[in-house]
Amino acid sequence: MKPFSRGLILGAMLLSFAPMSSVKAAEPKTDNTGIWKYYVPKDAKGELDNYDPIGLIGGALIKTDCAYNWRDDAGRMYCFATPTSLVYFQAWPKRYIEQATDALQKLKPGS
């Protein structure tokens, strides 16, 4: 075993024996927003009627709260349901915007 890893193991063992009274429990959150969401104004309005562009391309109307968003050079905001969808979108934004716009016209109720 390397000396460095032995030190880490010993430190972890010592911490595990620390008295519980010295460890303060975290206060529970009451706003139910989770740790990864940040503040988004209630009137946030994104392009594509706040639908996730990647969802639209896949044929699903996934409404978002714009917690995950991206702005183009013109300042238009696109909203995403998950960070994964946002990262995927960023590979080809112009292409995905065109495809999502076409898909929204086909999927929109009453079209």
C-alpha positions in Angstrom: 0.0 0.0 0.0 1.3 3.5 -0.8 1.9 5.8 2.2 -0.5 8.4 0.7 -3.4 6.0 0.6 -2.7 4.7 4.1 -3.0 8.3 5.4 -6.3 8.7 3.7 -7.7 5.5 5.1 -6.4 6.4 8.6 -8.0 9.9 8.3 -11.3 8.4 7.2 -11.3 6.0 10.1 -10.6 8.8 12.6 -13.5 10.8 11.2 -15.8 7.9 11.5 -15.2 7.8 15.3 -15.9 11.5 15.8 -18.6 12.1 18.5 -22.0 12.5 16.9 -22.8 15.5 19.0 -20.2 17.5 17.1 -22.0 16.8 13.8 -24.8 19.2 13.1 -27.7 17.9 11.0 -28.6 20.0 7.9 -31.9 21.8 8.1 -34.5 20.4 5.7 -35.4 22.6 2.7 -39.1 23.5 2.5 -39.2 25.1 -0.9 -39.0 21.7 -2.7 -36.8 23.1 -5.5 -33.9 20.8 -5.1 -30.3 21.7 -5.0 -29.7 22.0 -8.8 -32.4 24.5 -9.6 -31.9 28.2 -9.4 -34.4 31.0 -9.3 -36.5 31.5 -12.4 -39.2 34.2 -12.5 -42.7 32.8 -12.8 -43.3 34.8 -16.0 -40.2 33.4 -17.8 -41.2 33.0 -21.4 -39.0 30.9 -23.7 -39.2 30.2 -27.4 -41.2 27.2 -28.6 -43.9 27.9 -25.9 -41.5 26.7 -23.2 -41.4 23.2 -24.6 -38.1 21.2 -24.5 -36.6 21.4 -28.1 -35.1 17.9 -27.8 -38.4 16.5 -26.6 -40.2 18.1 -29.6 -37.7 16.6 -32.0 -38.4 13.2 -30.4 -42.2 13.8 -30.8 -43.1 14.7 -27.2 -44.6 17.9 -25.8 -42.5 18.4 -22.6 -43.4 21.6 -20.9 -40.6 23.2 -18.8 -40.2 25.8 -16.1 -37.1 27.3 -17.8 -34.9 26.3 -14.9 -32.4 25.0 -17.5 -32.2 27.4 -20.4 -29.9 28.7 -23.2 -29.9 32.0 -25.0 -28.9 32.5 -28.6 -27.0 35.6 -29.9 -30.3 37.4 -30.5 -31.3 36.9 -26.8 -34.0 34.4 -27.4 -34.3 31.9 -24.6 -34.9 28.2 -25.1 -36.0 26.1 -22.1 -35.1 22.5 -21.3 -36.6 19.8 -19.0 -33.2 18.4 -18.0 -29.5 19.4 -18.1 -28.8 16.4 -20.3 -31.3 17.8 -22.9 -29.5 21.2 -22.7 -26.0 19.7 -23.2 -27.2 17.6 -26.1 -28.9 20.7 -27.7 -25.7 22.7 -27.5 -23.9 20.4 -29.9 -26.0 21.8 -32.9 -28.3 24.6 -31.6 -29.3 26.1 -35.0 -30.1 22.7 -36.5 -32.1 21.6 -33.4 -34.0 24.9 -33.3 -35.1 24.4 -36.9 -36.2 20.8 -36.3 -38.0 21.7 -33.0 -39.8 24.5 -34.7 -41.1 22.2 -37.4 -42.0 19.5 -34.9 -43.9 22.0 -32.7 -46.1 22.9 -35.7 -46.9 19.3 -36.2 -47.4 18.4 -32.6 -49.2 21.5 -31.4 -52.8 20.8 -30.3 -55.3 22.1 -32.8 -52.9 22.2 -35.7 
